Amino acid sequence: MMHPGFPLRIPNAQCPMEARSEKFTELMNKVDVEMQRLGWTEAQGREHLLKTCQVRSRLLLTEEQLDNFLLYLQLTDTPTPATNDP
C-alpha cells in the first residue's frame, strides 16, 4: 500500500545530478576548485550554506544560488571562513 501523497514530486532544486543542466555541473566543478583554493572542508562549506541558504548540500541549491556561492568563494581571499560570529 502506498502512503498518501506518493509519489513525491521533487522540486527542481533537489533533482539528482543526472537531471541537472550542464551549467549546474560546471558551477559545481568551479565551486570544488574554489573550496580547494581556500582550503575549505566539506564541513565548512556546509556551515556556510546552512547560514546563507538553509541547506546542507550544494545539490539542494538552485543554479542561481550555486552561482552566488561560487561568486562568494571567488571574492574570498582568506584561506578559511570565519567561524566566530561577533
C-alpha positions as semicolon CSV with decimal commas, in nm:
position;residue;x (nm);y (nm);z (nm)
1;M;0,000;0,000;0,000
2;M;0,134;0,344;-0,094
3;H;0,144;0,622;0,157
4;P;-0,094;0,910;0,078
5;G;0,090;1,181;-0,110
6;F;0,311;0,941;-0,303
7;P;0,467;0,957;-0,548
8;L;0,651;1,258;-0,417
9;R;0,746;1,531;-0,660
10;I;1,098;1,655;-0,609
11;P;1,143;2,031;-0,659
12;N;1,395;2,133;-0,926
13;A;1,646;2,234;-0,661
14;Q;1,652;1,874;-0,534
15;C;1,678;1,684;-0,862
16;P;1,952;1,424;-0,895
17;M;2,272;1,531;-1,068
18;E;2,175;1,338;-1,382
19;A;1,885;1,579;-1,433
20;R;2,097;1,890;-1,377
21;S;2,200;2,121;-1,654
22;E;2,549;2,131;-1,794
23;K;2,585;2,478;-1,640
24;F;2,498;2,344;-1,294
25;T;2,763;2,074;-1,328
26;E;3,016;2,334;-1,443
27;L;2,930;2,554;-1,143
28;M;2,973;2,256;-0,907
29;N;3,318;2,190;-1,052
30;K;3,418;2,555;-1,014
31;V;3,294;2,558;-0,654
32;D;3,511;2,250;-0,588
33;V;3,816;2,434;-0,727
34;E;3,747;2,746;-0,519
35;M;3,686;2,549;-0,200
36;Q;4,016;2,370;-0,256
37;R;4,192;2,701;-0,322
38;L;4,061;2,837;0,007
39;G;4,134;2,518;0,197
40;W;3,768;2,476;0,291
41;T;3,649;2,139;0,411
42;E;3,308;1,998;0,323
43;A;3,201;2,084;0,678
44;Q;3,300;2,449;0,629
45;G;3,109;2,467;0,301
46;R;2,808;2,305;0,466
47;E;2,826;2,554;0,754
48;H;2,824;2,846;0,510
49;L;2,531;2,701;0,314
50;L;2,334;2,644;0,633
51;K;2,385;3,006;0,736
52;T;2,311;3,160;0,397
53;C;2,069;2,924;0,221
54;Q;1,940;2,698;0,498
55;V;2,051;2,384;0,313
56;R;2,320;2,127;0,396
57;S;2,426;2,040;0,043
58;R;2,512;2,218;-0,280
59;L;2,290;1,966;-0,454
60;L;1,989;2,132;-0,290
61;L;2,074;2,475;-0,430
62;T;1,917;2,630;-0,733
63;E;2,150;2,719;-1,018
64;E;2,130;3,085;-0,913
65;Q;2,214;3,004;-0,551
66;L;2,508;2,791;-0,660
67;D;2,630;3,072;-0,885
68;N;2,609;3,312;-0,588
69;F;2,802;3,067;-0,369
70;L;3,072;3,044;-0,637
71;L;3,094;3,423;-0,657
72;Y;3,126;3,444;-0,278
73;L;3,412;3,193;-0,285
74;Q;3,585;3,371;-0,574
75;L;3,574;3,702;-0,385
76;T;3,707;3,545;-0,065
77;D;4,079;3,586;-0,010
78;T;4,118;3,423;0,330
79;P;4,212;3,057;0,332
80;T;3,933;2,953;0,569
81;P;3,592;3,102;0,655
82;A;3,542;3,290;0,978
83;T;3,366;3,057;1,221
84;N;3,313;3,300;1,508
85;D;3,030;3,549;1,475
86;P;3,077;3,880;1,663
